[in-house]
Amino acid sequence: MTPVEIARGVWRIDDTCAVYLIVDPTAAAGERDAIAIDFGSGLALDHLAGLGIRSVTDVLMTHHHRDQGQGLPLAVAHGSRIHVPPVEVELFDRVEEMWASRQLDNDYNLRQDRFSLLQSVPVHATVPEYRELSLDPATVRVLPTPGHTMGSVSYLLDRDGQRIAFTGDLIYAPGKVWSLAATQWSYTQNEGPGMTVLSSILLDREKPTMLAPSHGDVMHDPHEALTQLGDAMQTYVDSRRSYPWALTERLDDPFLALTSHLLLNRTSMSCSYVVLSETGEALVIDYGYDMTTGIVLGQERAARRPWLASLPALRRNHGVTRITVALPTHYHDDHVAGMPLLREVEGTRLWIPENVAPTLADPWREDLPCQWYDPIVADRVLPLDRPFAWNEYEFTAHAQPGHTLYAVAYSAVIDGVTVVFTGDQQEGLGGRDGRRDIMNYQYRNLFRLGDYPRSAALYRRIAPGLMASGHWEPRWADAAYLDYLVAVGQEVDDVHHRLLPLDELDIGVDGQVARISPYRSHARVGDTLVYSVHVRNPHAEACEAQLRLALPIDWRSSAGEKTAQLGPNEEATVEFTVVVGSAGRRQRLAVDVTVGHLRLGQHAEAIVDVAAVET
């Protein structure tokens, strides 16, 4: 196909998808480099000389599908740097993991992640969403536009008074998409179509003057094209639901005022709260998956979309000038996934309590569920039970184990109301409509007996007027409700004592007498790793703990067995040094545990990804 110049210094080449080459139009022919939006099969390389282009320095991918990037190995060989959407990075640089682990039998996951590359390519960088990416030939702005895939982005280029939006497969033609099947991410829900509606509105609000899609013709009336798409896809969404879904309203008015200076984001996967200051600044408590349209199957990064879709409404409707601080109640991804993006885009500082900060900073240290993929390091570590100030407000972080060991409740007085932000500790219906509260404990979160009576006692001391939870309606509290939580907390302990032989042998409700840290690690053949084995005596009398490592066949340890003398219910930490042997993904080691007469066998394990030494 003959390249077509759609704007000065912007060529379109039709391949397995439309590939766009952008150059500096003031550079001399033969001395100018290009950036490519998507790469198709690599056909664009055959046209460089004819366009007077010396090289393609960078390739910017809109999404991970194979028709967009099956030629990327040619781009790498050419010397191009590959930039990809952050949500989908593993589907470019570690795609073998998807092919090795992707569920194929009894599969209810309908996302088209199998339309990924067949082999990995090296990724130079992920693109900076909501910000500009400046490269030698041009500067583009990166806008998240999920719909066709969870991680899709569009690129905006301002040139000669025009704003060109390179939209990938968000839109094919006015009111039409290239694929409806690609938008179906789970078996019966509408997450992708709903995201398409939101992305159409958000892209239209960027006021592009031209849409350059991956499939379909260039569009010169973007407002009409995107409006038609939003309307048509909204009709589609509503046709598959029992009642209409007010998606535009979610964008325009996502916040519910609980008091004049306390807002609830009703569009996020877990409840996110905003405290407004008279300075115009805002503080958020928990910020996970903003403006979600549902939960899709899969726990890989490409199944999770952090973005900042609600922030324009926060500025427009509530006069917020800046989000200066974010506070997590605990480390779970649905409460923290968006915080790194807030920090990168908004300059928000992350203030993290001292009992939560270590887990966020090192998510591989312990075997805990629901952790974010990357370390999240605190800008400020908050001590427990000591008030801290933010503008005109004073907050206190209180240890609140139960839902997870590493959690807090925040207390503050807002508009004359004492508010406690409880995270996911319990559902707060308090017996209304005949429904009891659900104490939301999970054993792998290191739940312990006594946690719920302690949190109930904490609430009694604080005496909140409003309890703001992580997933349920905020509750206006009174003494009767606080008494109810005391009683239910005691019931939690009583039912565990009834079912477990805790008086005879206090193994603990989570069944863990020993744990190994770090639970996960990276290493190379020949590296030395240090492991800490944390062991507890479950007996009511003193006894000896015997710990013996079980290693892969060609690994070595400084000591095959170690012992520790423990008093009743006492804990100790014993260290082992291990020399890594053979390479392989998820190599396993374990610790064989005997405490007194109790033989537990290979009670706890750890996992190591081992790379071979390059020769």
C-alpha positions as CSV (number, residue, x, y, z in Angstrom):
1,M,0.0,0.0,0.0
2,T,1.2,3.5,-0.8
3,P,1.8,5.7,2.3
4,V,-0.7,8.5,2.7
5,E,0.2,11.8,4.4
6,I,-2.8,12.5,6.7
7,A,-1.2,15.6,8.2
8,R,2.1,17.4,7.7
9,G,4.8,14.9,8.6
10,V,2.3,12.1,9.5
11,W,2.1,9.2,7.2
12,R,-0.3,6.3,7.3
13,I,0.7,2.8,6.0
14,D,-1.9,0.1,5.8
15,D,-0.6,-3.2,7.1
16,T,-2.2,-5.8,9.4
17,C,-3.3,-2.6,11.1
18,A,-2.8,1.1,10.1
19,V,0.7,2.1,11.1
20,Y,1.4,5.9,11.5
21,L,4.9,7.3,11.1
22,I,5.5,10.8,12.6
23,V,8.5,12.9,11.7
24,D,9.7,16.4,12.4
25,P,8.5,18.1,9.2
26,T,11.3,20.7,9.4
27,A,14.0,18.1,9.2
28,A,15.6,17.5,5.8
29,A,14.7,14.3,3.8
30,G,17.2,11.6,4.5
31,E,18.1,13.1,7.8
32,R,14.9,12.8,9.7
33,D,13.8,10.0,12.1
34,A,10.3,8.8,12.8
35,I,8.3,7.4,15.6
36,A,5.7,4.8,14.8
37,I,2.2,4.4,16.3
38,D,1.8,0.6,16.3
39,F,3.9,-1.5,13.9
40,G,1.7,-4.2,12.2
41,S,3.9,-6.8,10.4
42,G,6.8,-4.3,9.9
43,L,5.8,-3.3,6.4
44,A,6.6,0.4,7.3
45,L,10.3,-0.4,7.2
46,D,10.0,-1.0,3.4
47,H,8.8,2.6,2.9
48,L,11.3,4.5,4.9
49,A,13.7,5.3,2.1
50,G,10.8,6.5,-0.1
51,L,9.6,8.9,2.6
52,G,13.1,10.2,3.2
53,I,13.1,8.7,6.7
54,R,16.5,7.5,8.1
55,S,15.1,5.3,10.9
56,V,12.2,4.5,13.2
57,T,13.7,5.4,16.6
58,D,10.6,4.5,18.7
59,V,7.5,2.5,18.4
60,L,4.5,3.4,20.6
61,M,1.9,0.6,21.0
62,T,-1.7,1.4,21.6
63,H,-2.4,-2.2,22.8
64,H,-1.0,-5.7,22.9
65,H,-2.9,-7.4,20.0
66,R,-0.8,-9.3,17.5
67,D,-2.2,-7.4,14.5
68,Q,-0.8,-4.3,16.1
69,G,2.7,-5.7,16.8
70,Q,3.5,-9.0,15.2
71,G,6.4,-7.3,13.4
72,L,8.0,-5.9,16.6
73,P,11.0,-8.3,16.4
74,L,11.8,-6.5,13.1
75,A,11.6,-3.2,14.9
76,V,14.0,-4.4,17.5
77,A,16.4,-5.6,14.9
78,H,16.1,-2.2,13.2
79,G,17.1,-0.6,16.4
80,S,13.8,0.9,17.5
81,R,12.9,1.3,21.2
82,I,9.5,-0.2,22.1
83,H,7.1,1.7,24.3
84,V,3.9,0.0,25.6
85,P,0.9,0.7,27.8
86,P,1.7,0.1,31.5
87,V,-1.2,-2.2,32.1
88,E,-0.1,-4.6,29.3
89,V,3.7,-4.6,29.7
90,E,3.9,-8.3,30.6
91,L,2.1,-9.2,27.4
92,F,5.1,-7.7,25.5
93,D,8.2,-8.4,27.5
94,R,7.1,-11.6,29.4
95,V,4.4,-13.0,27.1
96,E,5.7,-16.6,27.6
97,E,4.4,-16.5,31.1
98,M,0.9,-15.9,29.7
99,W,1.2,-18.7,27.2
100,A,2.6,-21.1,29.9
101,S,0.0,-20.3,32.6
102,R,-3.2,-19.2,30.7
103,Q,-6.2,-21.2,31.6
104,L,-7.5,-23.2,28.6
105,D,-9.7,-25.9,30.1
106,N,-13.1,-24.8,31.6
107,D,-12.3,-21.3,30.5
108,Y,-14.6,-18.4,31.4
109,N,-12.1,-15.7,30.8
110,L,-13.1,-14.2,27.4
111,R,-10.4,-11.4,27.2
112,Q,-8.4,-11.7,24.0
113,D,-5.0,-12.0,25.8
114,R,-4.2,-15.0,23.5
115,F,-4.2,-12.5,20.6
116,S,-0.8,-11.4,22.0
117,L,2.7,-11.8,20.5
118,L,4.0,-15.3,20.1
119,Q,7.4,-14.4,21.7
120,S,8.5,-11.6,24.0
121,V,10.2,-8.4,22.7
122,P,12.4,-6.1,24.8
123,V,10.4,-3.1,26.1
124,H,12.3,0.2,26.5
125,A,9.6,1.9,28.6
126,T,6.0,2.0,29.5
127,V,4.2,5.2,28.2
128,P,3.3,7.9,30.8
129,E,-0.5,8.0,31.0
130,Y,-2.0,11.4,31.4
131,R,1.4,13.0,30.6
132,E,3.5,14.0,27.6
133,L,6.1,11.7,26.0
134,S,8.7,13.8,24.3
135,L,10.8,12.1,21.6
136,D,13.0,13.7,19.0
137,P,10.5,13.7,16.1
138,A,7.5,14.8,18.2
139,T,5.8,15.1,21.6
140,V,2.5,13.1,22.2
141,R,0.2,13.0,25.1
142,V,-0.9,9.6,26.4
143,L,-4.6,9.1,27.3
144,P,-5.9,5.8,28.8
145,T,-8.8,4.6,26.5
146,P,-9.8,1.1,27.7
147,G,-12.5,-0.7,25.8
148,H,-11.0,-2.8,23.0
149,T,-8.6,-4.1,25.7
150,M,-8.2,-3.2,29.4
151,G,-4.9,-1.5,28.9
152,S,-5.5,0.4,25.6
153,V,-4.2,3.9,25.2
154,S,-4.6,6.7,22.6
155,Y,-1.9,9.2,21.6
156,L,-2.6,12.9,21.0
157,L,-0.4,14.9,18.7
158,D,-0.8,18.7,18.3
159,R,0.4,19.9,14.9
160,D,-0.4,22.8,12.7
161,G,-3.4,23.7,14.8
162,Q,-4.8,20.2,14.6
163,R,-5.0,17.7,17.4
164,I,-4.7,14.2,16.0
165,A,-5.8,11.3,18.2
166,F,-4.2,7.9,17.3
167,T,-7.0,5.7,18.8
168,G,-5.9,2.1,18.2
169,D,-9.0,0.0,18.1
170,L,-11.2,2.1,20.3
171,I,-13.2,3.3,17.2
172,Y,-13.4,2.0,13.6
173,A,-15.8,4.6,12.1
174,P,-18.5,6.9,13.4
175,G,-20.6,4.9,15.8
176,K,-18.7,1.6,15.1
177,V,-15.9,-0.5,16.6
178,W,-13.6,-2.9,14.9
179,S,-14.5,-5.7,17.2
180,L,-17.3,-6.3,19.8
181,A,-15.8,-9.6,20.7
182,A,-12.7,-7.9,21.9
183,T,-14.7,-5.8,24.4
184,Q,-16.2,-8.9,26.1
185,W,-13.8,-9.5,28.9
186,S,-15.9,-11.8,31.1
187,Y,-18.7,-14.3,30.5
188,T,-21.9,-12.3,31.1
189,Q,-20.9,-8.8,32.0
190,N,-20.3,-5.5,30.1
191,E,-17.0,-4.2,31.4
192,G,-15.4,-3.6,28.0
193,P,-18.5,-2.0,26.4
194,G,-18.9,0.2,29.5
195,M,-15.3,1.3,29.3
196,T,-15.7,2.1,25.6
197,V,-18.6,4.5,26.5
198,L,-16.4,6.2,29.1
199,S,-13.4,6.3,26.9
200,S,-15.4,7.8,24.0
201,I,-16.6,10.6,26.3
202,L,-13.1,11.2,27.8
203,L,-11.4,11.3,24.4
204,D,-14.1,13.7,23.0
205,R,-13.4,16.0,25.9
206,E,-9.8,16.3,24.7
207,K,-11.2,18.1,21.6
208,P,-9.4,16.2,18.9
209,T,-9.8,17.5,15.4
210,M,-8.9,14.2,13.7
211,L,-9.2,10.5,14.6
212,A,-6.6,8.1,13.2
213,P,-7.7,4.6,14.0
214,S,-5.9,1.3,13.6
215,H,-8.7,0.0,11.4
216,G,-11.0,2.1,9.3
217,D,-10.6,5.5,7.7
218,V,-9.3,8.7,9.2
219,M,-12.2,10.7,10.7
220,H,-12.4,14.5,10.5
221,D,-15.4,15.1,12.7
222,P,-14.3,13.4,16.0
223,H,-17.0,14.9,18.1
224,E,-19.7,13.4,15.9
225,A,-17.9,10.1,15.5
226,L,-17.3,9.6,19.2
227,T,-20.8,10.8,20.2
228,Q,-22.3,8.2,17.9
229,L,-20.0,5.5,19.3
230,G,-20.9,6.4,22.9
231,D,-24.6,6.4,22.1
232,A,-24.5,3.2,20.1
233,M,-22.4,1.4,22.7
234,Q,-24.6,2.7,25.5
235,T,-27.6,1.1,23.7
236,Y,-25.7,-2.1,23.4
237,V,-24.8,-2.1,27.1
238,D,-28.4,-1.4,28.2
239,S,-29.6,-4.2,25.9
240,R,-27.6,-6.7,28.0
241,R,-28.7,-5.4,31.4
242,S,-31.9,-5.6,33.4
243,Y,-31.8,-1.8,33.8
244,P,-30.1,1.1,32.1
245,W,-26.6,2.0,33.2
246,A,-26.0,5.8,33.6
247,L,-22.4,5.8,32.5
248,T,-22.3,9.5,31.5
249,E,-23.6,10.3,35.0
250,R,-20.7,8.3,36.5
251,L,-18.2,10.6,34.8
252,D,-20.1,13.8,35.4
253,D,-21.0,13.2,39.1
254,P,-19.0,10.3,40.6
255,F,-18.9,11.7,44.2
256,L,-21.5,11.5,46.9
257,A,-21.3,14.1,49.7
258,L,-21.4,12.5,53.1
259,T,-20.8,15.9,54.8
260,S,-19.9,19.2,53.2
261,H,-16.2,18.3,53.2
262,L,-16.3,14.5,53.0
263,L,-17.0,12.8,49.7
264,L,-17.5,9.1,48.7
265,N,-16.4,8.0,45.2
266,R,-19.2,5.8,44.3
267,T,-17.6,4.6,41.0
268,S,-14.5,2.9,42.4
269,M,-14.2,-0.9,43.0
270,S,-13.5,-0.3,46.7
271,C,-14.8,2.8,48.4
272,S,-12.5,5.8,48.0
273,Y,-13.1,8.8,50.2
274,V,-12.0,12.5,49.6
275,V,-11.5,15.0,52.4
276,L,-11.8,18.6,51.1
277,S,-9.7,21.4,52.6
278,E,-10.5,25.1,52.6
279,T,-7.2,25.5,50.8
280,G,-8.7,23.8,47.7
281,E,-6.5,20.8,48.3
282,A,-7.9,17.2,48.8
283,L,-6.8,14.2,50.7
284,V,-7.9,10.7,49.6
285,I,-8.3,7.6,51.8
286,D,-7.8,4.5,49.7
287,Y,-7.5,4.8,45.9
288,G,-7.6,1.5,44.0
289,Y,-9.6,1.0,40.7
290,D,-11.3,4.3,39.9
291,M,-14.4,4.4,37.7
292,T,-14.6,0.7,37.3
293,T,-17.2,-1.1,35.2
294,G,-16.8,-4.5,36.8
295,I,-14.3,-7.1,37.9
296,V,-12.9,-9.3,35.2
297,L,-11.4,-12.8,35.5
298,G,-7.7,-13.1,35.9
299,Q,-5.2,-11.6,38.4
300,E,-2.5,-10.6,36.0
301,R,-1.8,-6.9,35.5
302,A,-3.6,-6.9,32.1
303,A,-6.8,-7.6,34.0
304,R,-6.5,-4.6,36.2
305,R,-6.9,-0.9,35.2
306,P,-5.9,1.9,37.5
307,W,-6.8,5.3,36.0
308,L,-7.9,8.7,37.1
309,A,-11.3,9.1,35.4
310,S,-13.1,10.7,38.3
311,L,-10.6,13.5,38.9
312,P,-11.9,16.0,36.3
313,A,-15.3,15.9,38.1
314,L,-13.5,16.4,41.5
315,R,-12.0,19.6,40.1
316,R,-15.1,20.8,38.3
317,N,-17.7,20.1,40.9
318,H,-15.8,20.5,44.1
319,G,-13.2,23.1,43.4
320,V,-10.2,20.8,44.1
321,T,-7.0,22.3,42.9
322,R,-4.7,19.4,43.9
323,I,-4.7,16.0,45.6
324,T,-1.8,16.4,48.0
325,V,-2.0,13.2,50.1
326,A,-3.3,9.7,49.8
327,L,-3.7,7.3,52.8
328,P,-4.2,3.6,52.5
329,T,-6.2,1.6,55.1
330,H,-4.4,-1.6,54.1
331,Y,-2.2,-3.0,51.3
332,H,-4.8,-4.8,49.1
333,D,-4.7,-3.8,45.4
334,D,-8.3,-2.6,45.2
335,H,-7.3,0.0,47.8
336,V,-3.9,1.1,46.5
337,A,-3.6,0.3,42.8
338,G,-4.2,3.9,41.7
339,M,-1.9,5.5,44.2
340,P,1.4,5.2,42.2
341,L,-0.5,6.8,39.2
342,L,-1.7,9.6,41.5
343,R,1.8,10.2,42.7
344,E,3.2,10.2,39.1
345,V,0.5,12.4,37.6
346,E,-0.7,14.6,40.4
347,G,2.4,14.8,42.6
348,T,0.3,13.2,45.4
349,R,2.4,12.1,48.4
350,L,1.7,8.7,49.9
351,W,1.5,8.7,53.7
352,I,1.5,5.1,54.8
353,P,1.1,3.7,58.4
354,E,4.1,2.0,59.9
355,N,2.3,-1.4,60.0
356,V,1.3,-1.2,56.4
357,A,4.4,0.4,54.8
358,P,6.7,-2.6,54.9
359,T,4.2,-4.9,53.0
360,L,3.6,-2.3,50.3
361,A,7.3,-1.6,49.9
362,D,8.1,-5.3,49.6
363,P,5.1,-7.3,48.3
364,W,7.2,-10.5,47.8
365,R,8.3,-10.6,51.5
366,E,5.3,-12.6,52.7
367,D,2.8,-14.9,51.3
368,L,-0.2,-12.6,51.3
369,P,-3.1,-12.3,48.9
370,C,-4.3,-9.3,47.0
371,Q,-1.0,-7.4,46.7
372,W,-0.2,-5.0,44.0
373,Y,2.4,-6.1,41.4
374,D,5.1,-3.5,42.2
375,P,6.6,-2.0,45.4
376,I,4.8,1.1,46.7
377,V,7.2,3.0,48.9
378,A,5.9,5.6,51.4
379,D,6.7,9.3,51.0
380,R,6.0,9.5,54.8
381,V,5.6,6.6,57.3
382,L,3.0,7.4,59.9
383,P,3.4,6.2,63.5
384,L,0.4,4.4,65.0
385,D,-1.8,6.1,67.6
386,R,-0.1,9.5,67.2
387,P,-2.1,12.3,65.6
388,F,-0.9,13.8,62.4
389,A,-2.0,17.0,60.7
390,W,-3.1,17.7,57.2
391,N,-4.1,21.3,56.6
392,E,-6.9,22.1,59.1
393,Y,-7.6,18.4,60.0
394,E,-6.0,16.0,62.5
395,F,-6.0,12.3,61.8
396,T,-4.9,9.3,63.8
397,A,-4.0,5.9,62.3
398,H,-5.0,3.0,64.7
399,A,-3.9,-0.6,64.3
400,Q,-6.9,-2.5,63.1
401,P,-6.0,-6.2,62.5
402,G,-8.9,-8.5,61.5
403,H,-9.5,-8.3,57.8
404,T,-5.7,-8.4,57.5
405,L,-3.0,-8.1,60.1
406,Y,-1.5,-5.1,58.3
407,A,-4.4,-2.6,58.4
408,V,-5.5,0.6,60.1
409,A,-8.6,2.6,60.9
410,Y,-8.2,6.3,60.6
411,S,-10.1,8.7,62.9
412,A,-10.7,12.4,62.2
413,V,-13.3,15.0,63.0
414,I,-14.8,16.3,59.7
415,D,-17.5,19.0,59.8
416,G,-18.1,18.4,63.5
417,V,-18.5,14.6,63.0
418,T,-16.1,12.0,64.3
419,V,-15.4,9.7,61.4
420,V,-13.7,6.3,61.4
421,F,-12.5,4.9,58.1
422,T,-12.5,1.1,58.7
423,G,-11.3,-0.3,55.4
424,D,-12.6,-3.8,54.8
425,Q,-13.0,-4.8,58.5
426,Q,-16.7,-5.5,58.4
427,E,-19.9,-4.9,56.5
428,G,-21.8,-2.2,58.3
429,L,-25.5,-3.0,58.1
430,G,-25.7,-3.7,61.8
431,G,-28.7,-6.0,61.7
432,R,-30.9,-3.7,59.5
433,D,-33.4,-5.5,57.4
434,G,-32.7,-8.6,59.4
435,R,-29.1,-8.9,58.0
436,R,-26.2,-9.4,60.4
437,D,-22.8,-7.7,59.8
438,I,-20.2,-9.8,58.1
439,M,-16.9,-9.9,59.9
440,N,-14.6,-9.9,56.8
441,Y,-11.7,-12.0,58.0
442,Q,-9.5,-14.0,55.7
443,Y,-7.0,-16.5,57.0
444,R,-4.2,-15.9,54.5
445,N,-4.4,-12.2,55.6
446,L,-3.1,-13.4,59.0
447,F,-6.3,-13.1,60.9
448,R,-6.0,-13.9,64.7
449,L,-8.4,-14.5,67.5
450,G,-9.1,-11.4,69.4
451,D,-8.8,-9.1,66.4
452,Y,-12.5,-8.3,66.2
453,P,-13.0,-7.7,69.9
454,R,-10.0,-5.4,69.8
455,S,-11.4,-3.4,66.9
456,A,-14.8,-3.2,68.6
457,A,-13.1,-1.8,71.7
458,L,-11.2,0.7,69.5
459,Y,-14.5,2.0,68.0
460,R,-16.0,2.3,71.5
461,R,-13.0,4.5,72.6
462,I,-13.3,6.7,69.5
463,A,-17.1,6.9,69.6
464,P,-17.6,7.7,65.9
465,G,-20.7,9.3,64.5
466,L,-19.9,7.9,61.0
467,M,-18.2,4.7,60.1
468,A,-16.9,4.7,56.5
469,S,-16.2,1.2,55.2
470,G,-14.3,-0.1,52.2
471,H,-17.1,-1.8,50.2
472,W,-20.4,-1.0,51.8
473,E,-22.6,2.0,52.6
474,P,-21.2,4.3,55.2
475,R,-23.1,3.9,58.5
476,W,-24.1,6.5,61.0
477,A,-23.2,4.9,64.2
478,D,-24.6,5.0,67.7
479,A,-23.8,3.3,71.0
480,A,-26.2,0.4,70.2
481,Y,-24.3,-0.4,67.0
482,L,-20.9,-0.2,68.7
483,D,-22.3,-2.7,71.4
484,Y,-23.5,-4.9,68.5
485,L,-19.9,-5.0,67.1
486,V,-18.6,-6.1,70.5
487,A,-21.0,-9.0,70.6
488,V,-20.4,-10.1,67.0
489,G,-16.6,-9.8,67.5
490,Q,-16.9,-12.2,70.5
491,E,-19.0,-14.5,68.4
492,V,-16.2,-14.8,65.9
493,D,-13.8,-15.9,68.6
494,D,-16.4,-18.3,70.1
495,V,-17.1,-20.1,66.9
496,H,-13.4,-20.7,66.3
497,H,-12.8,-22.0,69.8
498,R,-15.8,-24.4,69.2
499,L,-14.4,-25.7,65.9
500,L,-10.6,-25.8,66.5
501,P,-8.6,-27.7,69.2
502,L,-7.0,-24.5,70.4
503,D,-7.0,-25.4,74.1
504,E,-5.1,-28.6,73.3
505,L,-2.8,-27.2,70.6
506,D,-2.8,-23.6,69.6
507,I,-1.7,-23.9,66.0
508,G,-3.6,-20.7,65.3
509,V,-6.7,-20.0,63.2
510,D,-4.6,-19.6,60.1
511,G,-2.9,-23.0,60.6
512,Q,0.6,-21.6,60.3
513,V,3.2,-22.6,62.9
514,A,6.1,-21.5,60.6
515,R,6.5,-19.1,57.7
516,I,9.5,-18.4,55.4
517,S,10.5,-14.9,54.2
518,P,11.1,-13.8,51.6
519,Y,8.3,-15.9,50.2
520,R,9.2,-14.9,46.6
521,S,12.5,-13.8,45.1
522,H,14.6,-13.5,42.0
523,A,18.1,-15.0,41.8
524,R,20.7,-16.3,39.4
525,V,22.5,-19.6,39.5
526,G,25.2,-19.4,42.1
527,D,23.6,-16.5,44.1
528,T,23.4,-16.7,47.9
529,L,20.0,-16.1,49.5
530,V,19.3,-15.6,53.2
531,Y,15.9,-16.9,54.5
532,S,14.3,-16.2,57.8
533,V,12.1,-18.9,59.2
534,H,9.6,-17.6,61.7
535,V,8.4,-20.4,64.0
536,R,5.9,-20.4,67.0
537,N,5.5,-23.0,69.7
538,P,1.8,-24.1,69.8
539,H,2.2,-26.0,73.0
540,A,1.4,-24.8,76.5
541,E,4.8,-26.0,77.7
542,A,8.4,-25.2,76.6
543,C,9.9,-27.4,73.9
544,E,12.3,-27.5,71.1
545,A,11.6,-26.6,67.5
546,Q,13.6,-28.5,64.8
547,L,13.8,-26.9,61.4
548,R,15.2,-28.6,58.4
549,L,15.3,-27.2,54.8
550,A,14.1,-29.2,51.8
551,L,16.0,-27.9,48.8
552,P,16.1,-28.6,45.1
553,I,18.5,-31.4,44.4
554,D,21.5,-29.2,43.4
555,W,21.1,-26.4,45.9
556,R,23.1,-26.1,49.1
557,S,22.5,-24.7,52.6
558,S,24.9,-23.5,55.3
559,A,23.1,-25.9,57.7
560,G,20.8,-28.7,57.0
561,E,19.0,-28.4,60.3
562,K,18.7,-25.8,63.1
563,T,16.9,-25.8,66.4
564,A,15.3,-23.2,68.7
565,Q,14.2,-23.5,72.3
566,L,10.8,-21.9,72.8
567,G,8.7,-21.2,75.8
568,P,4.9,-21.7,75.8
569,N,3.4,-19.9,72.7
570,E,6.8,-18.2,72.1
571,E,8.0,-17.2,68.7
572,A,11.5,-17.2,67.3
573,T,13.3,-16.4,64.0
574,V,16.0,-18.7,62.6
575,E,18.1,-17.8,59.5
576,F,19.3,-20.1,56.8
577,T,21.8,-19.3,54.0
578,V,21.1,-21.0,50.7
579,V,23.3,-21.2,47.5
580,V,21.1,-21.3,44.4
581,G,21.6,-24.2,42.0
582,S,19.7,-24.9,38.8
583,A,17.8,-22.3,36.9
584,G,14.0,-22.4,36.4
585,R,10.8,-20.5,37.1
586,R,9.3,-20.9,40.5
587,Q,11.8,-23.2,42.0
588,R,10.5,-24.5,45.4
589,L,12.1,-24.9,48.8
590,A,10.4,-25.8,52.1
591,V,11.1,-26.0,55.8
592,D,10.3,-29.3,57.6
593,V,9.0,-28.4,61.0
594,T,8.8,-30.4,64.3
595,V,7.9,-28.6,67.5
596,G,8.1,-30.9,70.5
597,H,6.2,-34.1,69.7
598,L,4.3,-32.3,66.9
599,R,5.6,-33.3,63.4
600,L,4.3,-31.0,60.8
601,G,6.5,-32.0,57.8
602,Q,7.3,-29.6,55.0
603,H,5.1,-27.0,56.6
604,A,6.0,-23.8,54.8
605,E,7.5,-23.1,51.3
606,A,9.2,-20.3,49.4
607,I,9.5,-19.7,45.7
608,V,12.4,-18.5,43.6
609,D,12.6,-17.5,39.9
610,V,16.2,-18.5,39.0
611,A,17.9,-17.2,35.8
612,A,20.8,-18.9,34.3
613,V,24.2,-17.2,34.3
614,E,25.1,-15.7,31.0
615,T,28.2,-17.0,29.3
